[in-house]
Amino acid sequence: MAGVRVPSVVLQHQYCITEAIPEVKEYHDKHGHQLPVLRDLKGSFYVRDERDGILIGPYEYAEAMQLAPEDWRQTGMPNEYANFLFEGDVERLMPHLERAMEVLPQVGEVGMKTVLNGPTMWPADGNHLVGPAPEWDIAPNYWLACAESYGIAHSAGLSRYLSEWIVTGEAPYELKEADPARYGAWATKDWVAKKVRETYGMNNHVHFPNENLLVGRPVEPVPNQGIYEVLKSKGCQFGFHNGWESANYFDPAMSGEQHGNSKGSFRRPIYKDLVEKECKEMASFGGICYWPFAKYHVSGPGAVDFLDRLVPNRLPNVGRCALSYFLTPQGKISSEVMLVRLAEDKFYVVSYPEQELFDWRWMHMHKPSEGVEIENVTADFGTLMVSGPESRRVLGELAKDPEAWSKDNFKFYAWRQVELAGIPCRALRVSFTGELGWELHPATADVAPLYNALKEAEPRLNDWGGYAMGSFRLEKGFKAFGSDMTKDHQALEAGISGKFLRMEKDFVGRDALAANPTPARRLVHLAVSSPEGADCAGNEPIFNESTGEVVGFTTSGGYGYLAQQSIAFGYVASSALDANAPLAIEVVGERVLARVQEKGFPVKPVEAADERFKAGRMV
């Protein structure tokens, strides 16, 4: 009725309760409290005591689990079914129950008192829908608190989270994984029904970094059909970004295959050599990467004042771009965007693909009642990143005007409307890799033709993907929004300063930053002497090596394929940094030395004089 989507479905969740077990009663009588909850990953179930028996709650495997009736997806669960239960089906639960009897033999010695099969509501990833609806433009102040896959267990925390956000105007901490804005219109009820089988069946699965889940992909219809098919034919192994498919890496041996390897690892991945090859080829010559950024047009007589209030730096002049940040009232980081000034009163705002509805909602939350128009043009434009030392020559020759693309005539943070092989596009002189490069933004229908024209003009341009991009940005010391900068991190502690933070102007979050100019922790760039083949992934503890005290945590990490160096970002207590305390990080169970890196990493690593760092090739 409100025009708000709720991308979730009802499924059947069963649990069983045994008859009384003497040992359970004996424990209660002796200790006066319940047994601890046990979760068994191998058997995919949890157990806890229920009165003097044992409750077993299995999460059925994908091939066995059952959804609610199909018509409920279209019309919803009938209101009169408030206390409805499905028929129990013990046969579906036998693999889990047999494993439970191995772990707790007493379960097999008593009868089953109850089998309950109840309806429960799940979104595609099982992580709730809690927060303001992304459709703020048509349903302002509409909030969701539903699809609670674990129900009452999270009620106190989520109610506090929601009420604080409503009262203060910002979330008390980052909980993007539960925010309804993570799903776009592509998350139809049928897609959620397909995807939730995978999620529910993996509820007790050990999840790894870089895991690439394949069910429900690509979404139908494929939004970037033309370029998707072209890249697929070249062995592109895709990653999923807010309904879009983009390149993770390329494996020519997998040409024509949809995705390739779906499994992650706690260690350097099996495709590491392919990523290293992409990095070397792009850095030595040049390459192309397709990426589905979120994009908006912001225009009108009030556009300048509106955006000037939203970002802490100065707005770019016409013909220029500016990397900017949306900050919360407490000075925390809500988003990172590129502002492209098309005209005095019109801007092209480019953001991360996953941020599409988050930024849409944030801008509408702050939008004045008149004078500003915001248009979501994500689906109207695609992006090809052309980078590497030969990128200027290739683009200049394809435009038939090499001089216009020279260093003096096409400066960093400039943009212009160009034609390449007769295809119009916006060319932005920006680069997230730190290498010479441009972002080309043609109409979506022209992305594949432009890609083909670039390849035809210079066949030596290699294909590279997001994993290579991650390696480049780690080596250059470029922090990433979504991991190194979130609503858990304040701008000053994240190192946003200088031209990116003009304290003399008025902007959202300024007062909070002015009140706390000396943060208690700071984001640092770290060289890590990790064990062979292992890298930080984020959330590893950082220690003062001398005292053993935990002084911080990592936010992201990986391997720099050109520097041949394990690298991480992390927040460390300012007191430890000011004292120049020696640092160590626990990587895959092993505590290893780390060192703050003030400037980026050289391509060729240099062994440090310190013997402790030689094995890790610290520079």
C-alpha positions as CSV (number, residue, x, y, z in Angstrom):
1,M,0.0,0.0,0.0
2,A,2.9,2.4,0.7
3,G,4.9,1.4,-2.4
4,V,7.6,-0.2,-0.3
5,R,9.1,-3.5,-1.4
6,V,9.8,-6.2,1.3
7,P,12.1,-8.7,-0.5
8,S,11.5,-11.8,1.6
9,V,9.7,-15.1,1.6
10,V,8.1,-17.4,4.1
11,L,9.7,-20.8,4.6
12,Q,9.2,-23.8,6.9
13,H,11.5,-24.2,9.9
14,Q,11.3,-27.3,12.0
15,Y,12.5,-28.3,15.4
16,C,12.0,-31.3,17.6
17,I,11.8,-31.8,21.4
18,T,12.6,-35.1,23.0
19,E,11.1,-36.7,26.0
20,A,12.7,-36.0,29.4
21,I,16.4,-37.1,29.6
22,P,17.6,-38.0,33.1
23,E,21.0,-36.3,32.7
24,V,19.3,-33.1,31.7
25,K,17.2,-33.1,34.8
26,E,20.2,-34.0,37.0
27,Y,22.1,-31.0,35.5
28,H,19.2,-28.6,36.3
29,D,18.8,-29.9,39.8
30,K,22.6,-29.6,40.5
31,H,23.3,-26.2,38.8
32,G,19.9,-24.4,38.8
33,H,20.2,-23.1,35.3
34,Q,20.0,-24.3,31.7
35,L,22.7,-26.0,29.6
36,P,24.6,-23.9,27.2
37,V,23.4,-23.9,23.6
38,L,25.4,-26.1,21.2
39,R,25.7,-25.5,17.5
40,D,27.0,-28.3,15.3
41,L,28.3,-27.2,11.9
42,K,28.7,-30.6,10.5
43,G,25.1,-31.6,11.3
44,S,23.7,-28.2,10.6
45,F,21.7,-27.9,13.8
46,Y,21.6,-26.3,17.2
47,V,20.6,-28.0,20.5
48,R,19.5,-26.6,23.8
49,D,17.5,-28.0,26.7
50,E,13.7,-27.5,26.8
51,R,12.3,-28.4,30.2
52,D,14.0,-31.7,30.9
53,G,14.3,-32.7,27.3
54,I,16.5,-31.6,24.4
55,L,15.4,-29.3,21.6
56,I,17.0,-29.9,18.2
57,G,16.7,-27.2,15.6
58,P,18.0,-28.3,12.2
59,Y,18.7,-26.0,9.2
60,E,17.8,-28.3,6.4
61,Y,20.0,-28.6,3.3
62,A,19.0,-26.7,0.2
63,E,17.6,-29.8,-1.6
64,A,15.4,-30.7,1.4
65,M,14.1,-27.4,2.8
66,Q,10.6,-26.3,2.0
67,L,9.1,-22.9,1.3
68,A,5.6,-21.8,2.2
69,P,2.9,-22.2,-0.5
70,E,3.8,-20.4,-3.7
71,D,0.7,-18.1,-3.7
72,W,1.9,-16.6,-0.4
73,R,4.8,-15.0,-2.3
74,Q,2.3,-12.9,-4.3
75,T,-0.4,-12.3,-1.7
76,G,1.4,-12.7,1.6
77,M,0.7,-15.1,4.4
78,P,-3.0,-14.9,5.3
79,N,-3.7,-12.7,8.3
80,E,-5.9,-15.3,9.9
81,Y,-2.9,-17.7,10.0
82,A,-1.4,-16.0,13.1
83,N,-0.9,-19.3,14.9
84,F,-0.5,-21.5,11.9
85,L,1.8,-24.5,11.8
86,F,2.7,-26.8,8.9
87,E,2.7,-30.6,9.3
88,G,6.0,-31.8,10.7
89,D,8.1,-34.0,8.5
90,V,10.7,-36.0,10.5
91,E,12.0,-37.8,7.4
92,R,13.4,-34.5,6.1
93,L,15.3,-34.1,9.4
94,M,16.8,-37.6,9.7
95,P,20.4,-36.6,8.5
96,H,20.4,-34.0,11.2
97,L,18.9,-36.1,13.9
98,E,21.3,-39.0,13.2
99,R,24.2,-36.6,13.6
100,A,22.6,-35.3,16.9
101,M,22.5,-38.8,18.2
102,E,26.3,-39.1,17.5
103,V,27.0,-36.0,19.5
104,L,24.4,-36.6,22.2
105,P,23.7,-40.4,22.5
106,Q,21.0,-39.8,25.0
107,V,18.8,-38.3,22.3
108,G,18.6,-41.7,20.7
109,E,17.5,-43.3,23.9
110,V,14.3,-41.5,24.4
111,G,11.2,-40.7,22.3
112,M,10.4,-37.6,20.4
113,K,7.7,-35.6,22.2
114,T,7.1,-32.8,19.7
115,V,7.8,-31.9,16.1
116,L,7.0,-28.3,15.3
117,N,7.1,-26.9,11.7
118,G,6.4,-23.2,11.7
119,P,6.4,-20.4,9.1
120,T,9.3,-18.0,9.4
121,M,10.2,-15.0,7.2
122,W,13.6,-14.8,5.5
123,P,15.3,-12.4,3.1
124,A,17.6,-13.8,0.5
125,D,20.7,-13.6,2.8
126,G,19.0,-14.3,6.1
127,N,20.1,-11.0,7.7
128,H,16.8,-9.2,8.5
129,L,15.3,-6.1,7.0
130,V,15.8,-3.3,9.6
131,G,16.0,0.4,8.8
132,P,14.4,3.1,6.7
133,A,12.9,2.0,3.5
134,P,15.0,2.8,0.4
135,E,11.9,4.3,-1.3
136,W,12.2,7.5,0.9
137,D,11.3,9.6,-2.2
138,I,7.8,8.1,-2.3
139,A,7.4,6.7,1.3
140,P,9.3,9.2,3.5
141,N,9.8,8.1,7.1
142,Y,8.7,4.5,6.4
143,W,10.8,2.1,8.5
144,L,11.1,-1.7,8.4
145,A,11.7,-4.2,11.2
146,C,10.9,-7.5,9.7
147,A,12.2,-10.7,8.1
148,E,13.7,-11.5,11.5
149,S,15.2,-14.9,10.7
150,Y,16.2,-15.4,14.4
151,G,13.2,-13.7,15.8
152,I,13.3,-12.7,19.5
153,A,17.0,-13.4,19.9
154,H,17.8,-10.0,18.3
155,S,14.8,-8.0,19.5
156,A,16.5,-5.9,22.2
157,G,19.5,-5.0,20.1
158,L,17.6,-4.2,16.9
159,S,14.9,-2.2,18.7
160,R,17.6,0.0,20.3
161,Y,19.4,0.3,17.0
162,L,16.2,1.4,15.2
163,S,15.0,3.8,17.9
164,E,18.3,5.5,18.1
165,W,18.4,6.0,14.4
166,I,14.9,7.5,14.3
167,V,15.6,9.8,17.3
168,T,19.1,11.0,16.3
169,G,19.0,10.9,12.5
170,E,21.7,8.4,12.1
171,A,22.4,4.7,12.8
172,P,24.4,4.2,16.0
173,Y,26.7,1.8,14.2
174,E,27.2,0.2,10.8
175,L,24.6,-2.6,10.1
176,K,24.5,-2.5,6.3
177,E,24.1,-6.2,6.2
178,A,20.6,-5.8,7.7
179,D,19.6,-2.6,5.9
180,P,16.7,-3.0,3.4
181,A,18.6,-0.7,1.0
182,R,20.9,-3.6,0.1
183,Y,18.2,-4.9,-2.2
184,G,17.0,-3.3,-5.4
185,A,14.0,-4.0,-7.7
186,W,16.0,-7.0,-9.1
187,A,15.3,-8.8,-5.8
188,T,11.9,-10.1,-6.8
189,K,10.0,-12.6,-4.7
190,D,10.8,-15.4,-7.1
191,W,14.5,-14.5,-7.0
192,V,14.5,-14.4,-3.1
193,A,12.7,-17.8,-3.1
194,K,15.5,-19.2,-5.2
195,K,18.3,-17.6,-3.3
196,V,17.0,-18.3,0.2
197,R,17.4,-22.1,-0.5
198,E,21.1,-21.6,-0.8
199,T,21.3,-19.3,2.3
200,Y,19.2,-21.4,4.6
201,G,21.0,-24.6,3.5
202,M,24.3,-22.9,4.3
203,N,23.2,-21.5,7.7
204,N,25.8,-23.6,9.5
205,H,28.4,-23.4,6.8
206,V,31.9,-22.0,7.4
207,H,32.1,-18.9,5.3
208,F,35.4,-17.8,3.7
209,P,36.8,-14.6,2.4
210,N,36.0,-14.1,-1.4
211,E,33.3,-16.7,-1.3
212,N,31.2,-16.3,-4.5
213,L,27.7,-17.8,-4.2
214,L,26.2,-18.6,-7.5
215,V,22.5,-19.4,-7.1
216,G,20.1,-16.9,-8.7
217,R,22.8,-15.4,-10.9
218,P,22.7,-13.5,-13.1
219,V,19.4,-11.9,-12.2
220,E,16.9,-11.9,-15.0
221,P,16.8,-10.0,-17.2
222,V,20.6,-9.4,-17.1
223,P,20.8,-5.6,-16.8
224,N,24.2,-5.4,-18.5
225,Q,23.4,-8.1,-21.1
226,G,25.7,-6.8,-23.9
227,I,29.0,-6.4,-22.0
228,Y,28.1,-9.4,-19.8
229,E,28.0,-11.8,-22.8
230,V,31.2,-10.3,-24.2
231,L,33.2,-10.7,-21.0
232,K,31.7,-14.1,-20.4
233,S,33.1,-15.2,-23.8
234,K,36.6,-14.2,-22.6
235,G,36.5,-16.3,-19.4
236,C,35.4,-13.5,-17.0
237,Q,34.7,-14.9,-13.6
238,F,32.0,-12.6,-12.3
239,G,31.2,-11.1,-8.9
240,F,27.7,-9.9,-7.8
241,H,27.2,-6.2,-7.1
242,N,23.7,-5.0,-6.3
243,G,22.1,-7.1,-9.1
244,W,24.9,-6.4,-11.5
245,E,27.7,-8.8,-12.7
246,S,31.2,-7.4,-12.9
247,A,34.6,-8.9,-13.4
248,N,36.5,-10.5,-10.4
249,Y,39.2,-11.9,-12.6
250,F,39.6,-13.6,-16.0
251,D,40.4,-17.3,-16.7
252,P,40.7,-17.9,-20.4
253,A,40.3,-21.7,-19.8
254,M,36.8,-20.9,-18.5
255,S,35.7,-19.1,-21.7
256,G,31.9,-19.2,-22.0
257,E,31.4,-20.5,-18.5
258,Q,29.0,-18.5,-16.3
259,H,31.1,-18.0,-13.2
260,G,33.8,-20.5,-12.3
261,N,35.2,-21.1,-8.9
262,S,32.7,-20.3,-6.1
263,K,34.7,-21.2,-3.1
264,G,36.7,-18.9,-1.0
265,S,39.7,-19.6,1.3
266,F,41.4,-18.3,4.4
267,R,44.6,-18.3,2.3
268,R,45.6,-16.8,-1.0
269,P,43.1,-18.1,-3.6
270,I,43.8,-20.7,-6.2
271,Y,43.4,-18.1,-9.0
272,K,46.2,-15.9,-7.5
273,D,48.5,-16.4,-10.6
274,L,45.7,-15.1,-12.9
275,V,45.3,-12.0,-10.8
276,E,49.0,-11.4,-10.7
277,K,49.1,-11.7,-14.5
278,E,46.4,-9.1,-14.9
279,C,48.2,-6.7,-12.5
280,K,51.5,-7.0,-14.4
281,E,50.0,-6.7,-17.9
282,M,47.9,-3.6,-16.9
283,A,50.9,-1.9,-15.1
284,S,53.3,-2.6,-17.9
285,F,51.0,-1.7,-20.9
286,G,47.3,-1.1,-20.2
287,G,44.0,-2.7,-19.8
288,I,40.2,-2.4,-19.5
289,C,37.9,-3.2,-16.5
290,Y,34.1,-3.0,-16.6
291,W,32.5,-1.8,-13.4
292,P,28.8,-1.1,-12.6
293,F,29.0,2.1,-10.6
294,A,25.8,3.7,-9.1
295,K,25.1,7.1,-10.8
296,Y,22.7,10.0,-10.3
297,H,22.0,13.4,-11.8
298,V,21.4,16.1,-9.2
299,S,20.2,19.4,-10.7
300,G,18.1,22.5,-10.1
301,P,18.6,26.0,-8.7
302,G,19.1,24.5,-5.2
303,A,21.6,21.8,-6.3
304,V,24.7,23.7,-5.4
305,D,23.6,24.6,-1.9
306,F,22.2,21.1,-1.4
307,L,25.4,19.3,-2.3
308,D,27.7,21.9,-0.7
309,R,25.9,21.1,2.6
310,L,26.2,17.3,2.1
311,V,30.0,17.1,1.5
312,P,32.9,18.5,3.6
313,N,35.0,19.7,0.7
314,R,34.6,22.3,-2.0
315,L,32.4,21.5,-5.0
316,P,34.2,21.2,-8.3
317,N,34.0,23.8,-11.0
318,V,32.3,23.0,-14.3
319,G,34.5,20.6,-16.2
320,R,36.1,19.2,-13.0
321,C,35.5,16.2,-10.7
322,A,36.0,16.0,-6.9
323,L,36.2,12.9,-4.7
324,S,33.9,13.6,-1.8
325,Y,32.2,12.1,1.3
326,F,28.7,12.0,2.7
327,L,29.2,12.3,6.5
328,T,26.6,11.7,9.2
329,P,25.7,14.2,11.9
330,Q,28.4,12.6,14.1
331,G,31.0,13.0,11.4
332,K,31.0,9.3,10.5
333,I,31.3,8.1,6.9
334,S,28.1,7.4,5.1
335,S,29.4,7.2,1.6
336,E,32.3,8.0,-0.8
337,V,31.2,9.6,-4.1
338,M,32.7,11.3,-7.1
339,L,31.1,14.6,-7.9
340,V,31.3,15.6,-11.6
341,R,30.1,19.1,-12.4
342,L,28.2,19.0,-15.7
343,A,27.0,22.6,-15.5
344,E,26.5,25.4,-13.0
345,D,23.4,23.7,-11.6
346,K,23.8,20.1,-12.6
347,F,26.0,17.3,-11.2
348,Y,26.8,13.7,-12.1
349,V,27.3,11.8,-8.9
350,V,29.1,8.5,-9.1
351,S,29.2,6.0,-6.3
352,Y,29.9,2.3,-5.4
353,P,27.4,-0.1,-7.0
354,E,26.3,-1.4,-3.6
355,Q,25.6,2.2,-2.5
356,E,22.9,2.8,-5.1
357,L,19.9,2.8,-2.8
358,F,21.8,3.9,0.3
359,D,22.9,7.1,-1.4
360,W,19.5,7.6,-3.1
361,R,17.8,7.4,0.3
362,W,20.5,9.6,2.1
363,M,20.1,12.4,-0.5
364,H,16.3,12.3,-0.3
365,M,16.5,12.4,3.5
366,H,18.3,15.7,3.2
367,K,16.7,17.0,0.0
368,P,14.9,20.4,0.3
369,S,11.2,20.4,-0.5
370,E,11.9,22.3,-3.8
371,G,14.7,23.4,-6.0
372,V,16.5,20.1,-6.3
373,E,15.9,17.2,-8.6
374,I,17.6,13.8,-8.1
375,E,17.5,11.2,-10.9
376,N,18.8,7.7,-10.6
377,V,20.7,7.1,-13.9
378,T,22.6,3.9,-12.8
379,A,20.9,1.8,-15.5
380,D,21.5,4.5,-18.2
381,F,25.3,4.6,-18.1
382,G,28.0,2.0,-17.9
383,T,31.6,2.4,-17.0
384,L,34.8,1.1,-18.6
385,M,38.0,1.9,-16.7
386,V,41.0,2.2,-19.1
387,S,44.3,2.3,-17.3
388,G,48.0,1.8,-17.7
389,P,50.9,3.6,-19.2
390,E,49.6,3.3,-22.8
391,S,46.0,4.3,-21.9
392,R,46.6,8.0,-22.9
393,R,48.0,7.0,-26.3
394,V,45.2,4.5,-27.1
395,L,42.4,6.8,-26.1
396,G,43.9,9.8,-28.0
397,E,44.4,7.8,-31.2
398,L,40.9,6.3,-30.9
399,A,39.5,9.9,-30.5
400,K,41.7,11.0,-33.4
401,D,42.9,13.9,-31.3
402,P,46.0,12.7,-29.3
403,E,46.9,16.3,-28.2
404,A,43.5,16.7,-26.4
405,W,44.4,13.7,-24.2
406,S,47.9,15.0,-23.3
407,K,49.0,15.5,-19.7
408,D,48.6,19.3,-20.0
409,N,45.3,19.2,-21.8
410,F,43.5,16.5,-19.9
411,K,44.5,17.0,-16.3
412,F,43.7,14.8,-13.3
413,Y,40.2,15.3,-11.9
414,A,39.1,16.8,-15.3
415,W,36.2,15.5,-17.3
416,R,34.9,16.1,-20.8
417,Q,32.3,14.8,-23.3
418,V,34.2,12.9,-26.0
419,E,33.6,10.6,-28.9
420,L,35.6,7.3,-29.2
421,A,35.1,5.4,-32.4
422,G,32.0,7.5,-33.0
423,I,30.6,6.5,-29.6
424,P,29.8,9.5,-27.2
425,C,30.7,9.2,-23.6
426,R,31.8,11.1,-20.5
427,A,35.5,10.7,-19.9
428,L,36.7,11.2,-16.3
429,R,40.4,11.6,-15.6
430,V,40.3,9.6,-12.3
431,S,41.7,6.3,-11.2
432,F,41.2,4.0,-8.2
433,T,44.2,2.0,-9.1
434,G,46.7,4.8,-8.8
435,E,47.9,4.1,-12.4
436,L,47.4,6.5,-15.3
437,G,43.8,6.0,-16.4
438,W,40.3,7.2,-17.3
439,E,36.7,6.2,-16.5
440,L,34.6,6.1,-19.7
441,H,30.9,6.5,-19.1
442,P,28.9,5.7,-22.3
443,A,25.2,4.9,-22.6
444,T,24.6,1.4,-21.3
445,A,23.8,0.1,-24.8
446,D,27.2,1.4,-26.0
447,V,29.4,-0.2,-23.3
448,A,29.9,-3.4,-25.3
449,P,30.5,-1.6,-28.6
450,L,33.0,0.7,-27.0
451,Y,34.8,-2.2,-25.3
452,N,35.1,-3.9,-28.7
453,A,36.3,-0.7,-30.4
454,L,39.1,-0.3,-27.7
455,K,40.1,-3.9,-28.2
456,E,40.1,-3.6,-32.0
457,A,42.2,-0.4,-31.8
458,E,44.7,-1.9,-29.4
459,P,44.5,-5.7,-29.0
460,R,47.3,-5.6,-26.3
461,L,44.9,-4.0,-23.8
462,N,44.4,-6.8,-21.3
463,D,41.2,-7.5,-19.3
464,W,41.5,-7.0,-15.5
465,G,38.9,-7.2,-12.7
466,G,38.1,-6.3,-9.1
467,Y,40.7,-8.5,-7.5
468,A,43.5,-6.8,-9.5
469,M,41.9,-3.4,-8.5
470,G,42.1,-4.5,-4.9
471,S,45.8,-5.2,-5.2
472,F,46.6,-1.9,-6.8
473,R,44.7,0.2,-4.3
474,L,46.3,-1.7,-1.3
475,E,49.8,-1.0,-2.8
476,K,49.0,2.7,-3.3
477,G,47.5,3.1,0.1
478,F,44.0,3.9,-1.1
479,K,41.5,3.2,1.6
480,A,38.2,1.5,0.6
481,F,34.7,2.7,1.5
482,G,32.7,-0.2,3.0
483,S,35.6,-1.7,4.9
484,D,38.2,0.9,5.9
485,M,35.5,3.7,6.1
486,T,32.0,3.1,7.3
487,K,29.4,4.5,9.7
488,D,31.6,3.0,12.4
489,H,34.5,5.3,11.6
490,Q,34.7,9.1,12.0
491,A,36.2,11.1,9.2
492,L,39.3,12.4,11.1
493,E,40.3,9.0,12.4
494,A,39.9,7.6,8.9
495,G,42.4,10.2,7.7
496,I,40.0,12.4,5.7
497,S,41.6,15.8,5.9
498,G,43.2,18.6,3.9
499,K,41.3,19.3,0.6
500,F,38.7,16.6,1.5
501,L,37.7,18.3,4.8
502,R,37.3,22.0,4.8
503,M,36.5,22.9,8.4
504,E,35.8,26.5,7.5
505,K,32.6,25.6,5.6
506,D,29.3,24.4,6.9
507,F,28.5,20.7,6.3
508,V,26.7,17.8,7.9
509,G,29.0,16.4,10.7
510,R,31.2,19.5,11.0
511,D,30.2,20.3,14.6
512,A,30.9,16.8,15.8
513,L,34.4,16.8,14.1
514,A,35.2,20.2,15.6
515,A,34.3,19.0,19.0
516,N,36.7,16.0,18.7
517,P,39.7,17.1,16.7
518,T,42.1,14.5,18.2
519,P,40.8,11.0,17.6
520,A,41.7,8.2,20.0
521,R,42.5,5.9,17.1
522,R,43.8,6.3,13.5
523,L,43.6,4.4,10.3
524,V,47.0,3.2,9.2
525,H,48.5,1.4,6.1
526,L,50.4,-1.7,7.2
527,A,53.0,-4.0,5.7
528,V,52.4,-7.4,7.2
529,S,55.0,-10.2,7.6
530,S,52.3,-12.8,7.1
531,P,53.0,-16.6,6.7
532,E,53.4,-17.7,3.1
533,G,50.1,-17.7,1.2
534,A,48.1,-16.0,4.0
535,D,46.9,-12.4,4.1
536,C,44.6,-10.3,6.3
537,A,41.0,-10.2,5.3
538,G,39.7,-7.7,7.9
539,N,38.8,-7.9,11.6
540,E,42.1,-9.4,12.7
541,P,43.4,-8.1,16.1
542,I,46.4,-5.8,16.1
543,F,48.7,-6.1,19.1
544,N,51.4,-4.1,20.8
545,E,54.1,-6.7,20.3
546,S,56.0,-5.7,23.4
547,T,53.0,-5.8,25.9
548,G,50.7,-8.3,24.1
549,E,47.9,-5.7,24.5
550,V,45.3,-5.5,21.7
551,V,45.6,-1.9,20.3
552,G,43.5,-2.1,17.2
553,F,42.0,-4.2,14.4
554,T,42.4,-4.6,10.7
555,T,39.6,-3.4,8.3
556,S,40.9,-4.9,5.0
557,G,43.9,-6.7,3.6
558,G,45.3,-8.8,0.8
559,Y,48.3,-9.3,-1.3
560,G,50.0,-6.7,-3.4
561,Y,51.0,-8.7,-6.5
562,L,53.4,-6.1,-7.9
563,A,55.1,-5.4,-4.6
564,Q,54.9,-9.1,-3.6
565,Q,53.9,-8.0,-0.2
566,S,51.0,-8.8,2.2
567,I,49.3,-5.5,3.1
568,A,46.5,-4.4,5.4
569,F,44.6,-1.3,6.6
570,G,43.6,-1.1,10.3
571,Y,42.7,1.2,13.1
572,V,45.3,1.5,15.9
573,A,45.1,3.4,19.2
574,S,46.7,6.8,18.8
575,S,48.6,6.3,22.0
576,A,50.3,3.2,20.5
577,L,51.2,5.0,17.3
578,D,52.5,8.1,19.1
579,A,54.7,5.8,21.2
580,N,55.9,4.1,18.0
581,A,55.0,0.7,19.6
582,P,55.9,-2.4,17.6
583,L,52.8,-4.0,16.1
584,A,51.8,-7.5,15.3
585,I,48.7,-9.0,13.7
586,E,47.1,-12.4,14.2
587,V,46.8,-13.9,10.7
588,V,45.1,-17.3,10.3
589,G,46.1,-18.2,13.9
590,E,49.7,-17.0,13.7
591,R,50.9,-13.7,15.2
592,V,53.2,-11.9,12.8
593,L,54.9,-8.6,12.7
594,A,53.4,-5.5,11.0
595,R,54.8,-2.1,10.2
596,V,53.1,1.2,9.5
597,Q,53.7,2.2,5.8
598,E,53.8,6.0,5.4
599,K,54.0,5.9,1.6
600,G,52.9,3.4,-1.0
601,F,54.8,0.2,-1.8
602,P,57.4,0.1,-4.5
603,V,56.9,-2.4,-7.3
604,K,60.1,-4.2,-6.4
605,P,60.2,-5.0,-2.7
606,V,63.4,-4.1,-0.8
607,E,64.4,-6.3,2.1
608,A,64.5,-4.5,5.4
609,A,67.6,-4.5,7.5
610,D,65.6,-5.9,10.4
611,E,66.1,-9.7,10.2
612,R,62.6,-10.3,11.6
613,F,61.0,-8.9,8.5
614,K,63.1,-10.6,5.8
615,A,60.8,-13.6,5.5
616,G,57.8,-11.4,5.0
617,R,59.5,-9.2,2.5
618,M,58.6,-6.1,4.5
619,V,59.6,-2.8,2.9
